[in-house]
Amino acid sequence: MSEVDPRYEQALAEASDEVGLPSYYRSCVRPIVNAPPERWPRCCGGGCEPCNEVLSEVARRVLAKLQAAR
């Protein structure tokens, strides 16, 4: 998704709120959503903020919301 899609933005906002991801990290989710799931980042155990698992969970929820809206 290269252009701003209002459906994507709404799904991203909802998914981020559900998981507790601050709005200033939302841009980190777009590349994950665009990648195949097997290439999504995993937790490295380094205490990163946000953890890659959180970003991947938001991406999963975004895709589920977009699929449900079809």
Biopython code that builds the backbone (N, CA, C, O; Angstrom):
import numpy as np
from Bio.PDB.StructureBuilder import StructureBuilder

atoms = [
    (1, "MET", "N", (0.844, -1.176, 0.000)),
    (1, "MET", "CA", (0.000, 0.000, 0.000)),
    (1, "MET", "C", (0.887, 1.236, 0.000)),
    (1, "MET", "O", (1.436, 1.617, 1.034)),
    (2, "SER", "N", (1.020, 1.841, -1.129)),
    (2, "SER", "CA", (1.902, 2.992, -1.205)),
    (2, "SER", "C", (1.155, 4.308, -1.016)),
    (2, "SER", "O", (1.716, 5.259, -0.471)),
    (3, "GLU", "N", (-0.089, 4.380, -1.454)),
    (3, "GLU", "CA", (-0.871, 5.598, -1.277)),
    (3, "GLU", "C", (-1.676, 5.512, 0.008)),
    (3, "GLU", "O", (-1.908, 4.425, 0.538)),
    (4, "VAL", "N", (-2.095, 6.656, 0.497)),
    (4, "VAL", "CA", (-2.895, 6.675, 1.718)),
    (4, "VAL", "C", (-4.293, 6.160, 1.391)),
    (4, "VAL", "O", (-5.018, 6.747, 0.588)),
    (5, "ASP", "N", (-4.645, 5.076, 2.015)),
    (5, "ASP", "CA", (-5.955, 4.448, 1.835)),
    (5, "ASP", "C", (-6.708, 4.637, 3.146)),
    (5, "ASP", "O", (-6.263, 4.157, 4.188)),
    (6, "PRO", "N", (-7.850, 5.334, 3.108)),
    (6, "PRO", "CA", (-8.579, 5.586, 4.362)),
    (6, "PRO", "C", (-8.973, 4.299, 5.088)),
    (6, "PRO", "O", (-9.015, 4.275, 6.318)),
    (7, "ARG", "N", (-9.262, 3.239, 4.348)),
    (7, "ARG", "CA", (-9.614, 1.963, 5.005)),
    (7, "ARG", "C", (-8.415, 1.404, 5.760)),
    (7, "ARG", "O", (-8.540, 0.907, 6.879)),
    (8, "TYR", "N", (-7.251, 1.497, 5.122)),
    (8, "TYR", "CA", (-6.032, 1.033, 5.785)),
    (8, "TYR", "C", (-5.741, 1.876, 7.026)),
    (8, "TYR", "O", (-5.435, 1.339, 8.090)),
    (9, "GLU", "N", (-5.838, 3.185, 6.885)),
    (9, "GLU", "CA", (-5.549, 4.078, 8.013)),
    (9, "GLU", "C", (-6.489, 3.819, 9.186)),
    (9, "GLU", "O", (-6.063, 3.849, 10.341)),
    (10, "GLN", "N", (-7.764, 3.565, 8.897)),
    (10, "GLN", "CA", (-8.721, 3.265, 9.964)),
    (10, "GLN", "C", (-8.390, 1.927, 10.613)),
    (10, "GLN", "O", (-8.405, 1.806, 11.838)),
    (11, "ALA", "N", (-8.092, 0.923, 9.793)),
    (11, "ALA", "CA", (-7.736, -0.390, 10.340)),
    (11, "ALA", "C", (-6.469, -0.295, 11.182)),
    (11, "ALA", "O", (-6.372, -0.926, 12.235)),
    (12, "LEU", "N", (-5.501, 0.490, 10.723)),
    (12, "LEU", "CA", (-4.256, 0.664, 11.466)),
    (12, "LEU", "C", (-4.510, 1.368, 12.795)),
    (12, "LEU", "O", (-3.961, 0.966, 13.821)),
    (13, "ALA", "N", (-5.324, 2.396, 12.788)),
    (13, "ALA", "CA", (-5.637, 3.119, 14.028)),
    (13, "ALA", "C", (-6.344, 2.199, 15.021)),
    (13, "ALA", "O", (-5.995, 2.167, 16.201)),
    (14, "GLU", "N", (-7.337, 1.452, 14.543)),
    (14, "GLU", "CA", (-8.074, 0.546, 15.430)),
    (14, "GLU", "C", (-7.165, -0.545, 15.985)),
    (14, "GLU", "O", (-7.175, -0.817, 17.186)),
    (15, "ALA", "N", (-6.384, -1.166, 15.112)),
    (15, "ALA", "CA", (-5.495, -2.249, 15.547)),
    (15, "ALA", "C", (-4.451, -1.729, 16.529)),
    (15, "ALA", "O", (-4.144, -2.395, 17.518)),
    (16, "SER", "N", (-3.910, -0.558, 16.266)),
    (16, "SER", "CA", (-2.913, 0.026, 17.165)),
    (16, "SER", "C", (-3.514, 0.298, 18.541)),
    (16, "SER", "O", (-2.893, 0.016, 19.566)),
    (17, "ASP", "N", (-4.718, 0.842, 18.554)),
    (17, "ASP", "CA", (-5.389, 1.117, 19.826)),
    (17, "ASP", "C", (-5.667, -0.171, 20.591)),
    (17, "ASP", "O", (-5.496, -0.218, 21.809)),
    (18, "GLU", "N", (-6.093, -1.210, 19.889)),
    (18, "GLU", "CA", (-6.387, -2.495, 20.534)),
    (18, "GLU", "C", (-5.146, -3.083, 21.206)),
    (18, "GLU", "O", (-5.230, -3.655, 22.293)),
    (19, "VAL", "N", (-4.008, -2.937, 20.554)),
    (19, "VAL", "CA", (-2.768, -3.524, 21.065)),
    (19, "VAL", "C", (-2.037, -2.573, 22.008)),
    (19, "VAL", "O", (-1.186, -2.999, 22.789)),
    (20, "GLY", "N", (-2.371, -1.289, 21.935)),
    (20, "GLY", "CA", (-1.712, -0.300, 22.781)),
    (20, "GLY", "C", (-0.459, 0.291, 22.147)),
    (20, "GLY", "O", (0.421, 0.785, 22.852)),
    (21, "LEU", "N", (-0.375, 0.243, 20.823)),
    (21, "LEU", "CA", (0.771, 0.814, 20.122)),
    (21, "LEU", "C", (0.555, 2.313, 19.966)),
    (21, "LEU", "O", (-0.449, 2.728, 19.386)),
    (22, "PRO", "N", (1.475, 3.135, 20.471)),
    (22, "PRO", "CA", (1.328, 4.582, 20.328)),
    (22, "PRO", "C", (1.288, 4.997, 18.851)),
    (22, "PRO", "O", (1.901, 4.359, 17.995)),
    (23, "SER", "N", (0.565, 6.059, 18.579)),
    (23, "SER", "CA", (0.367, 6.503, 17.196)),
    (23, "SER", "C", (1.675, 6.828, 16.490)),
    (23, "SER", "O", (1.766, 6.679, 15.272)),
    (24, "TYR", "N", (2.680, 7.265, 17.220)),
    (24, "TYR", "CA", (3.935, 7.634, 16.560)),
    (24, "TYR", "C", (4.735, 6.428, 16.068)),
    (24, "TYR", "O", (5.749, 6.609, 15.395)),
    (25, "TYR", "N", (4.312, 5.212, 16.381)),
    (25, "TYR", "CA", (4.958, 4.009, 15.861)),
    (25, "TYR", "C", (4.177, 3.382, 14.702)),
    (25, "TYR", "O", (4.621, 2.387, 14.129)),
    (26, "ARG", "N", (3.037, 3.944, 14.356)),
    (26, "ARG", "CA", (2.195, 3.322, 13.326)),
    (26, "ARG", "C", (2.895, 3.185, 11.985)),
    (26, "ARG", "O", (2.643, 2.227, 11.254)),
    (27, "SER", "N", (3.761, 4.117, 11.651)),
    (27, "SER", "CA", (4.455, 4.037, 10.366)),
    (27, "SER", "C", (5.374, 2.817, 10.287)),
    (27, "SER", "O", (5.748, 2.402, 9.189)),
    (28, "CYS", "N", (5.739, 2.247, 11.413)),
    (28, "CYS", "CA", (6.583, 1.048, 11.436)),
    (28, "CYS", "C", (5.823, -0.200, 11.002)),
    (28, "CYS", "O", (6.430, -1.219, 10.675)),
    (29, "VAL", "N", (4.493, -0.119, 10.998)),
    (29, "VAL", "CA", (3.674, -1.291, 10.681)),
    (29, "VAL", "C", (3.531, -1.475, 9.170)),
    (29, "VAL", "O", (3.450, -2.610, 8.701)),
    (30, "ARG", "N", (3.499, -0.395, 8.405)),
    (30, "ARG", "CA", (3.265, -0.484, 6.958)),
    (30, "ARG", "C", (4.215, -1.459, 6.254)),
    (30, "ARG", "O", (3.736, -2.288, 5.480)),
    (31, "PRO", "N", (5.538, -1.406, 6.479)),
    (31, "PRO", "CA", (6.403, -2.360, 5.771)),
    (31, "PRO", "C", (6.133, -3.807, 6.166)),
    (31, "PRO", "O", (6.342, -4.720, 5.367)),
    (32, "ILE", "N", (5.673, -4.017, 7.385)),
    (32, "ILE", "CA", (5.357, -5.381, 7.822)),
    (32, "ILE", "C", (4.126, -5.875, 7.086)),
    (32, "ILE", "O", (4.106, -7.004, 6.595)),
    (33, "VAL", "N", (3.090, -5.034, 7.005)),
    (33, "VAL", "CA", (1.857, -5.411, 6.306)),
    (33, "VAL", "C", (2.155, -5.758, 4.847)),
    (33, "VAL", "O", (1.539, -6.666, 4.289)),
    (34, "ASN", "N", (3.082, -5.050, 4.237)),
    (34, "ASN", "CA", (3.403, -5.252, 2.822)),
    (34, "ASN", "C", (4.299, -6.456, 2.561)),
    (34, "ASN", "O", (4.445, -6.874, 1.412)),
    (35, "ALA", "N", (4.898, -7.019, 3.598)),
    (35, "ALA", "CA", (5.790, -8.168, 3.446)),
    (35, "ALA", "C", (5.016, -9.469, 3.654)),
    (35, "ALA", "O", (3.997, -9.479, 4.343)),
    (36, "PRO", "N", (5.488, -10.551, 3.070)),
    (36, "PRO", "CA", (4.864, -11.850, 3.355)),
    (36, "PRO", "C", (5.061, -12.212, 4.835)),
    (36, "PRO", "O", (6.114, -11.926, 5.404)),
    (37, "PRO", "N", (4.065, -12.832, 5.452)),
    (37, "PRO", "CA", (4.151, -13.136, 6.894)),
    (37, "PRO", "C", (5.416, -13.885, 7.314)),
    (37, "PRO", "O", (5.910, -13.679, 8.423)),
    (38, "GLU", "N", (5.936, -14.731, 6.465)),
    (38, "GLU", "CA", (7.144, -15.473, 6.851)),
    (38, "GLU", "C", (8.378, -14.557, 6.962)),
    (38, "GLU", "O", (9.408, -14.972, 7.494)),
    (39, "ARG", "N", (8.278, -13.339, 6.471)),
    (39, "ARG", "CA", (9.382, -12.381, 6.559)),
    (39, "ARG", "C", (9.170, -11.336, 7.656)),
    (39, "ARG", "O", (9.995, -10.439, 7.828)),
    (40, "TRP", "N", (8.068, -11.450, 8.394)),
    (40, "TRP", "CA", (7.797, -10.498, 9.464)),
    (40, "TRP", "C", (8.841, -10.648, 10.562)),
    (40, "TRP", "O", (9.298, -11.756, 10.844)),
    (41, "PRO", "N", (9.219, -9.530, 11.182)),
    (41, "PRO", "CA", (10.243, -9.591, 12.232)),
    (41, "PRO", "C", (9.734, -10.290, 13.485)),
    (41, "PRO", "O", (8.542, -10.286, 13.792)),
    (42, "ARG", "N", (10.669, -10.881, 14.185)),
    (42, "ARG", "CA", (10.352, -11.559, 15.443)),
    (42, "ARG", "C", (11.091, -10.846, 16.574)),
    (42, "ARG", "O", (12.001, -10.049, 16.344)),
    (43, "CYS", "N", (10.684, -11.145, 17.769)),
    (43, "CYS", "CA", (11.341, -10.573, 18.948)),
    (43, "CYS", "C", (12.805, -11.025, 18.985)),
    (43, "CYS", "O", (13.116, -12.199, 18.786)),
    (44, "CYS", "N", (13.675, -10.078, 19.239)),
    (44, "CYS", "CA", (15.107, -10.388, 19.309)),
    (44, "CYS", "C", (15.568, -10.592, 20.753)),
    (44, "CYS", "O", (16.703, -10.999, 20.999)),
    (45, "GLY", "N", (14.669, -10.305, 21.709)),
    (45, "GLY", "CA", (15.027, -10.443, 23.117)),
    (45, "GLY", "C", (15.830, -9.277, 23.653)),
    (45, "GLY", "O", (16.336, -9.335, 24.774)),
    (46, "GLY", "N", (15.954, -8.213, 22.864)),
    (46, "GLY", "CA", (16.768, -7.079, 23.268)),
    (46, "GLY", "C", (16.030, -5.988, 24.012)),
    (46, "GLY", "O", (16.625, -4.961, 24.340)),
    (47, "GLY", "N", (14.759, -6.178, 24.286)),
    (47, "GLY", "CA", (13.993, -5.175, 25.011)),
    (47, "GLY", "C", (13.654, -3.955, 24.176)),
    (47, "GLY", "O", (13.514, -2.854, 24.709)),
    (48, "CYS", "N", (13.522, -4.142, 22.877)),
    (48, "CYS", "CA", (13.222, -3.025, 21.969)),
    (48, "CYS", "C", (11.845, -2.436, 22.267)),
    (48, "CYS", "O", (10.946, -3.122, 22.753)),
    (49, "GLU", "N", (11.707, -1.154, 21.965)),
    (49, "GLU", "CA", (10.423, -0.478, 22.141)),
    (49, "GLU", "C", (10.067, 0.222, 20.839)),
    (49, "GLU", "O", (10.742, 1.187, 20.479)),
    (50, "PRO", "N", (9.070, -0.201, 20.134)),
    (50, "PRO", "CA", (8.214, -1.338, 20.469)),
    (50, "PRO", "C", (8.861, -2.650, 20.023)),
    (50, "PRO", "O", (9.708, -2.670, 19.131)),
    (51, "CYS", "N", (8.455, -3.709, 20.643)),
    (51, "CYS", "CA", (8.934, -5.038, 20.270)),
    (51, "CYS", "C", (8.388, -5.393, 18.889)),
    (51, "CYS", "O", (7.270, -5.018, 18.538)),
    (52, "ASN", "N", (9.179, -6.110, 18.122)),
    (52, "ASN", "CA", (8.732, -6.547, 16.802)),
    (52, "ASN", "C", (7.467, -7.392, 16.879)),
    (52, "ASN", "O", (6.655, -7.377, 15.954)),
    (53, "GLU", "N", (7.294, -8.125, 17.967)),
    (53, "GLU", "CA", (6.079, -8.938, 18.125)),
    (53, "GLU", "C", (4.848, -8.045, 18.222)),
    (53, "GLU", "O", (3.786, -8.409, 17.718)),
    (54, "VAL", "N", (4.970, -6.892, 18.854)),
    (54, "VAL", "CA", (3.855, -5.947, 18.951)),
    (54, "VAL", "C", (3.524, -5.403, 17.560)),
    (54, "VAL", "O", (2.357, -5.337, 17.174)),
    (55, "LEU", "N", (4.549, -5.017, 16.820)),
    (55, "LEU", "CA", (4.324, -4.507, 15.469)),
    (55, "LEU", "C", (3.682, -5.567, 14.580)),
    (55, "LEU", "O", (2.791, -5.259, 13.788)),
    (56, "SER", "N", (4.129, -6.805, 14.708)),
    (56, "SER", "CA", (3.561, -7.890, 13.914)),
    (56, "SER", "C", (2.113, -8.176, 14.311)),
    (56, "SER", "O", (1.287, -8.496, 13.458)),
    (57, "GLU", "N", (1.808, -8.061, 15.594)),
    (57, "GLU", "CA", (0.422, -8.259, 16.046)),
    (57, "GLU", "C", (-0.484, -7.176, 15.473)),
    (57, "GLU", "O", (-1.606, -7.468, 15.058)),
    (58, "VAL", "N", (-0.020, -5.949, 15.445)),
    (58, "VAL", "CA", (-0.806, -4.876, 14.835)),
    (58, "VAL", "C", (-1.003, -5.177, 13.348)),
    (58, "VAL", "O", (-2.107, -5.013, 12.828)),
    (59, "ALA", "N", (0.045, -5.612, 12.665)),
    (59, "ALA", "CA", (-0.057, -5.946, 11.239)),
    (59, "ALA", "C", (-1.079, -7.057, 11.011)),
    (59, "ALA", "O", (-1.881, -6.979, 10.080)),
    (60, "ARG", "N", (-1.056, -8.090, 11.855)),
    (60, "ARG", "CA", (-2.036, -9.187, 11.739)),
    (60, "ARG", "C", (-3.462, -8.648, 11.859)),
    (60, "ARG", "O", (-4.345, -9.021, 11.086)),
    (61, "ARG", "N", (-3.668, -7.783, 12.819)),
    (61, "ARG", "CA", (-5.004, -7.222, 13.040)),
    (61, "ARG", "C", (-5.425, -6.304, 11.901)),
    (61, "ARG", "O", (-6.594, -6.290, 11.516)),
    (62, "VAL", "N", (-4.486, -5.539, 11.360)),
    (62, "VAL", "CA", (-4.803, -4.678, 10.213)),
    (62, "VAL", "C", (-5.285, -5.536, 9.057)),
    (62, "VAL", "O", (-6.323, -5.250, 8.460)),
    (63, "LEU", "N", (-4.541, -6.587, 8.736)),
    (63, "LEU", "CA", (-4.922, -7.444, 7.618)),
    (63, "LEU", "C", (-6.273, -8.122, 7.864)),
    (63, "LEU", "O", (-7.071, -8.261, 6.937)),
    (64, "ALA", "N", (-6.534, -8.543, 9.097)),
    (64, "ALA", "CA", (-7.815, -9.169, 9.424)),
    (64, "ALA", "C", (-8.957, -8.179, 9.259)),
    (64, "ALA", "O", (-10.018, -8.528, 8.742)),
    (65, "LYS", "N", (-8.741, -6.944, 9.698)),
    (65, "LYS", "CA", (-9.790, -5.919, 9.567)),
    (65, "LYS", "C", (-10.044, -5.589, 8.096)),
    (65, "LYS", "O", (-11.195, -5.420, 7.692)),
    (66, "LEU", "N", (-9.001, -5.497, 7.306)),
    (66, "LEU", "CA", (-9.177, -5.209, 5.880)),
    (66, "LEU", "C", (-9.880, -6.358, 5.175)),
    (66, "LEU", "O", (-10.708, -6.137, 4.291)),
    (67, "GLN", "N", (-9.551, -7.585, 5.565)),
    (67, "GLN", "CA", (-10.203, -8.757, 4.968)),
    (67, "GLN", "C", (-11.684, -8.798, 5.359)),
    (67, "GLN", "O", (-12.530, -9.122, 4.525)),
    (68, "ALA", "N", (-12.005, -8.479, 6.598)),
    (68, "ALA", "CA", (-13.388, -8.491, 7.059)),
    (68, "ALA", "C", (-14.224, -7.403, 6.387)),
    (68, "ALA", "O", (-15.439, -7.546, 6.248)),
    (69, "ALA", "N", (-13.575, -6.322, 5.973)),
    (69, "ALA", "CA", (-14.287, -5.211, 5.356)),
    (69, "ALA", "C", (-14.624, -5.477, 3.898)),
    (69, "ALA", "O", (-15.379, -4.715, 3.293)),
    (70, "ARG", "N", (-14.085, -6.535, 3.327)),
    (70, "ARG", "CA", (-14.350, -6.845, 1.911)),
    (70, "ARG", "C", (-15.723, -7.396, 1.704)),
    (70, "ARG", "O", (-16.100, -7.707, 0.574)),
]
sb = StructureBuilder()
sb.init_structure("model")
sb.init_model(0)
sb.init_chain("A")
sb.init_seg("    ")
for serial, (resi, resn, name, xyz) in enumerate(atoms, 1):
    if name == "N":
        sb.init_residue(resn, " ", resi, " ")
    sb.init_atom(name, np.array(xyz, "f"), 0.0, 1.0, " ", f" {name:<3s}", serial, name[0])
structure = sb.get_structure()
